[in-house]
Amino acid sequence: MFYSLLPLQTICTPLYTYFIVTLLQQTLSSIAVIACDTAATVNNTFVEHSLCLHSFVQLLTTILYKVMVIVSSLLVIVASVAAILPKVATAAFYPFSEYSHFLLYFCKMKFSLGFSPCPNDTFIFDALVNHKIDTEGFEFDVVLEDVQTLNQWAMEGKLDFSKISYGVLPVVTRDYAVLESGGALGKGVGPLLITTKDTLHKKEVKDMRVAIPGQNTTAHLLFSFAYPAVKEKVFMVFNEIEDAVKNGRVDAGVIIHENRFTYQLKGLQKIQDLGEYWENNIHAPIPLGGIVGKRSIDRDHLLKMNRLIRKSLEYSFEHYPAVSDYVKQHAQEMEESVMLQHIDLYVNNFSLQLGDEGKIMVEKLLEVYQQITHSELINTKNVFVQ
């Protein structure tokens, strides 16, 4: 995260103020000299008074100049400190919300933001990253990557805000907190375990070589919950799994996203709906993925980001079922009907706001993770942005 100056056509940054005041001082001094010379030319008796006026204006503009240099320098220091230590800057320089808005008037805040190119994510973030809504002084460096890459980056603390699988959340809770908006939760949205017709009748799942869309994904967690005895797993990018199963590189594969709608067209068969298995045994909807923000970012900014994501999604809902060019651009040559299916399946009221029910789902998944991995107990109450 860092601060960036406003465009050159504005004069509301500290540095611009510095230069404008310098120019103002020189202009006023010149006007005073011209006034003095003019008065002297018209009537010599005015010379003494004109010189006096000249001295007074010079003194006044010099004082104004020095005051503005000090003020602008302080604001530059504030912006610089805020870029490095946002929490310290917030506490020291603008503890009240109105001062925060004042500073944002001078400087825009830029954050790194990552999400997947899948239609549900681009549908949610379209209005935000393409300035179809007021971003309230926030700017973004946007990266679109597959979910496993985003999970890995979250483990490395690379991005300020990111979409992640809830399967990786237990590993990153120290550095990231979950936002209430932008996630994917619900019923009937889980991954599927698929195979070929021949393999289905030859092997039991526990003896299969299974492709998984990433090690630290919710899909892996749900698969491990349903089939804890499987030992041979191959981790790969989600859109490579169907072909890997069809070509015999693996016996079965866990598919997610739009592959749920296309696997039958490739002659593949479902072994198990892992989401359905979760729902039947846990008696709760599935938390697939969510948006997280760095804990080092000021709480007010995390809450603002949450509000902006919600506004972005509300904008997209208002224009639904129209599919924007941004969604189409990143949909990997997907048919529009499949894009709509994708959005219908993964974007819902939980995407607008988790609420108490959604938070309980996430907490339950963290408990299951702890049971499967025998890891340390996670403080679920500290997971979300408060």
PEQUITA-V269932 format. One record per pair of residues at least 24 apart in sequence whose C-alpha atoms are under 6 Angstrom apart, sorted by the first residue. I is the first residue (numbers start at 0). J is the second residue. Records with the same first field share a line. If there is no record, write none. Layout:
I->J ; J
//
This chain:
0->109 ; 110
1->82 ; 109
2->82 ; 107 ; 108 ; 109
3->107
4->106
11->105
12->105
13->71 ; 74
17->68
24->60
28->57
86->297
107->136
108->137 ; 138
109->137 ; 138 ; 139
110->139 ; 159
111->139 ; 140 ; 158 ; 159
112->141 ; 160 ; 161
113->141 ; 142 ; 143 ; 161
114->143 ; 161 ; 162
115->143 ; 144 ; 145
116->143 ; 329
118->326 ; 338
119->342
121->326
123->312
126->311
127->311
147->213
159->292 ; 293
160->291 ; 292
161->290 ; 291
162->289 ; 290
163->288 ; 289
164->216 ; 217 ; 288
165->217 ; 287 ; 288
166->215 ; 216 ; 217 ; 220
167->215 ; 216
174->293 ; 294
175->291 ; 292 ; 293 ; 294
176->291 ; 292 ; 382 ; 383 ; 384
177->290 ; 291 ; 383 ; 384
178->290 ; 291 ; 305 ; 384
179->352 ; 353
180->305 ; 309 ; 350 ; 351 ; 352
181->290 ; 350
182->288 ; 289 ; 290 ; 350
183->287 ; 288 ; 345 ; 350
184->285 ; 286 ; 287
185->284 ; 285
186->284
189->273 ; 274
190->254 ; 255 ; 273
191->253 ; 254 ; 271 ; 272 ; 273
192->252 ; 253 ; 269 ; 270 ; 271
193->251 ; 252 ; 268 ; 269 ; 270
194->251 ; 267 ; 268
195->267 ; 268
205->229
207->250
208->232 ; 249 ; 250
209->249 ; 250 ; 251 ; 252
210->234 ; 252
211->253
212->236 ; 237
217->287
286->361
309->351
//
